[in-house]
Amino acid sequence: MNTDYVDRHGRELYEPMLARVQSAEEMGIDYILVAQRWWGTGQEMEASSYDCLAMTGFYAAHFHRINFITAIHPGFLSPAPIAKWGATIDRLTGGRWKLHVTSGWHEAEFGMYGAELLEHDERYARSTEFIQVMRGAWEQPQFSFEGRFYNVEGLRLEPRPVQPRLEVFQGGQSHAAMDMAARNSDWMFLNGGTPSKIKEIIESVRQRTAVTGRRVRFVMNATPLCRSTDEQAEAELASMLDSVDPGLLERRKLKVRGAEGMWSSPEEKITMLDTNEGYASRLIGSPDTIRERMLEFHLIGVDCFLLNLQDDRFNREVLPPISSNSHQHDAHTSIGSA
């Protein structure tokens, strides 16, 4: 969330929010990710956001083409009520709601909101059960489940959702995350990184899906820095890197014990410019350079890009032709973060 919104309310708050999503819809963006940061300073960690459930409902009332992906944290929210809420949103949007299950990594949030902070792999075990309850409620007229973390008996969703099958996104890039994706999810969000790093993760998941018989698609976080020339973009990047606080990484790590795979290359200062390593994907340079870089990622298996849409030149000169070509080939262009 843009921290400029924190002190606003009423029309002053929601009009710029609506303008951002309207712009994304007009650019041909396929999905909007409605993220959830329960608490954060915006310095060592991402800034706090408005509630994802309220914001999804708000956006759903105003937009009629774009798909909505709502980030849900198991442990903070229970699957059966979310299944009911999601079915309602799915009806209201005509089948345009998707679930993003995020297992959580910012430790301070858990205690603040009364959620149990499990060890890393246990958080993914809880998320797995969350997805199982959501899918069961979505796909069966009556569903019962008894697990380690969740229990439901005779769960019925009435009215039923429009989509017969729930589309599930997830985050993470640890072994536990990859195992969960191969068994349960349709899409996997990846932090940004070099083509070799991203290719290795994709191949690891595909080795697992060869066993499970499922297909997982990949969304990669990427923060564009598009300028007229490569030299201009690189000079701006160098200025940004010079301003990085050398103690930032250590302060972050103190707050995210067990967040495996994040900031895995601390020698690269570029990974510290944002919390999901978006600049590390290096969509940095002229429009032609960035298009070539995006094609390189697509060829190794990246189906979609998670973009913040704050770079005007990228939005004007790179995104429109990519959007047009992707729809001709039944691919998803990108996801904007709302």
N, C-alpha and C positions, 0 to 999 in steps of 0.2 A: 504494500500500500504506500502511496505517496505520502510522506510525512507532512506535506503542506496541508493535508486535510484534517489533521488532528484537532485543531482549534475551531473548525467550522461546524455549522449545523444548518439544518433546513436546506433551502435552495442553494445556499452558498456551498454546502457540502455536496449535495447530490448532482447538481448540474454538471460540474466538471467530470464527475465519475461517469455519468451517462454519455458525455461527449467522447470520452476515451473508448467506451465500448461501441458507440455508434461509429466511430472512426475505424475500429477493428472490423466491424461487420461490413462496412463499405469497402475495406481493403481486401475482402475475401477470406479473412481469417476463419478457420473452421471451428475452433473451440476457444472459449475463454476459461482459464483456470481461476476459480475463486478460491484463493489460498487462505490459510488460517495461521497467523502467528499470534498465539495467545498472549504472549508478552515479549517485548524486546525493546532495546534502547535505540536501535537504528545505528549504533556505533559498533560495539563488539558483536552485536547480533542484529538480525533483521528487526525492523520496527514493528510494534504491535499493529494488528489490523482490526478492522471491524469484523463482526461475527459473520462467518462464512454462510451460515444458513439464512440469516436475514438478508445478506447481500445477494445470494442466489435468487431468493424470492423477489427481491427488488428488481434485479436485472431481468428476470424472467417475465415480469409484468410489462417491460418496455421493448423487448427485442424479439423478433419473430423468425429469424433464420439461424443465428449462431447457436452452437451447442454449449452447454454449461457443464463444467467439471467442478464438483465441489470437493474440497480437501477435508477429509474426516479423520480425526485421530481416535482410534480405538483406545479405550481406557478413559478418555474424556467423554465419549458419547457411546451409547449402547446400540447394537445393530438393529434390534426390532423397531424401536421408535424411529431410527433413521430410515429403515425400509419403508415405514408408513409415510414419513415426510417425503422421501424420494419418490414414492409412487404418486403422491399428490403433485409434486413439481413436474413429474414426467407427464401426467395428465394435462396440467396447465400449459405445458410447452409443446404438446403434441409429440412427445417422444424424444426430447432433446436434452435429457439429463443424464450425466455420467458420474460415476463414483471414483474418487481418488482416495485410496487408503494410504495414509502416511503414518508410519509406526512411531514417529516422534524422536527428536534428538536433543532438544533444548531442555536440559534437566530442570531448570528453575520452574518451568511451566507446570510440571507434574504436581509438585507440592502445592503450588498456588491454587490450582483448580481441583485438588482432591483426587487426582488420578494416580494410580499406583505406578511407580517407576520400576519397571522390571528390567532385568539384564537384557542386553542387546538382542540375543537370539530369542529370548522369551517374548520380547515385544513383537517379533515377527510371528511367533506361534499364536499370540493373541490376535494379531491382524488376520492370520489365516482363518481362524474361527469366525472372525467378524465377517469376512467375505463369504464363508460358507453359510452363515445365517442369512445374509443379504440375498445371496443367490437362491437359497431354498425358499425364502419368502417370496421372491420375485417370480420364480419359475413353477412353484407348486401351489395349488389352491389352498392347501393346509399343510403346515410344516412344523415338525418337532425336531429339537436338537438338544443333545446333552453333551457338553464339552467341559474342558478344564476351566474356561473363562466365561462361557456364556451358556445359558439354558433357556430354551423357549418350548412351549407346549401348545400345540394346536394353533400356531400363528397363522392368521388369515389377513390378507391385505384386501380390503374392500373400501373404495373401488380399486380394481386391479390397475397396475401400470400399463401404459400403452405398449412399451417395448416388451416382447416376450422374453428377452434375455438381457440381463444387466451387463453393461460394458464397464469393466473395471480397470482403472489405472492404479499404479503403485509407484512408490519411490524406493530409494536405496540402491546400493551397488555392492553390498557385502555378499558373502556366500549364502547367508540366510535369506537375504533379499532375492537373490537369483533363484534359490530353491522355491520360494513362495511364488515368484512370477511364473516359473515353469509349470507349476501345478494349479495356479488359481487365477492369474491375471491375464488381461488382454494386451495391456500396454505397460511399459516400464519407463519411468522417468530416470534419465541419467544426468549426473552433473556434467558440466562441460569438461573438455579435455582434448588432448591431441588425437588425431585419427588412430594412432597405434593403441592408445589407451582405450578408446571407445570400441575399437574393433575387438580387442581382447575380451571386454565385458560381453559384447554381443555374441561372440563365439562361445563363451562360457555358458550363456543362457541357452543358446541353440544346442549345445551338447546335452543339456538337461531336457529340453523339449523333444529331442530325439527319443528320449526314454518315455516321457509322459504323453507324446503324441499330440501336443498342443502347439499353437502358434502364438508367439509373443511379438508385438511390435514395439518400436523404440522411439522415445521422444528425448531429445538432447537439449539441455539448457545452453543457450547461446545469447550473449549480449553483443549486439553489433556496434561497431565504431566505423561508420562509413563517411569518408571524405572524398574530395575530388581526386586525390592521388594517394598512393600508398605512403609516400613520404609524409604527407600531412597527417595521416592517421597514425603512423608510427611515432611522429613527434608528439602528438597529443597523448598517446599511450605512455610514452616515456615520462611525460610530465605527471601523469597520474601515478605511475609507479614510484616516482621520486617522493611523492607525498605519503606513501604507505608507512604507517607507524610500525617499526620493526617488532614491537611487542604485541601487535594485534593478534597474531596467530596463537600465541601462548594464552592470551586472555580468552580467546574463543574456545580453545581446547579444554580449559578449566570448566566450561559450562556445558560441554557436549560429550562427556565421558561415554564411550561405547558407540559413538557415531562413526562406525567403520567406513573407510573409503573417502571421507571428506578431508579436503586439504591434504591429499596423500603425497603431494609433491611440494613440500614446504620450501624447497630451494627455488621454486618458481614464484616470484612475487606476484605474478599476474593472477594466481589462484586466490589471492587475498583481497582482490578488488571488490568481490561480492561473495556472499555466503554459499552460493551454489556453483562457483567457478565458471560463471558464464563467459567471462572474458577469455578464459583459457581455451575456449573453442576457436578463438582467433578469427572471428568474422570481422576482421580488421583490415581496412584498406580501401581501395577504390571499389565502385560497384562491380566491375568485372572480376576483381580479385575475390571479392566476397562470394559472388555467384560460383566461381570455380571451387572455392572452399566448401560451399554448401553441397555442390555436386559430389565432391570427394567424400563427404560424410554420407551422402545418400547411397553411394556405391558400396560402402561397407556395411550398410544396413540401417542407417538412421531414417526413419519414416517421416519424422515430424520434428519441428524445432519449437522449443519454448522460448518466446521472445518477450521483451518488456515493451517494445514498440515506442521507445522514447527517442530513437534516432530518426529524425525527420528525413534525412537524405536516404537512409536505408528504406524507409517506408515508401518514399516517392520513386526511387530509382531501381531498387532491387526486388522488393516484395511483389509489385503488380505482375511483372512477367513470370515470376516463379509461381504465383497463385494461378495464373492462367494455364501454365504448362502442367501443373500438378493435377488440376481437375480433369484435364484431358487424359491423364494416365491413372485415374482413380487413386490418387495419393492425397494425403493430407498435408497442406502447406505448413501450417504453424498454429501454435497456441499462444494467445496473448494472456498475460497475467493481469487480472483485474484487481 
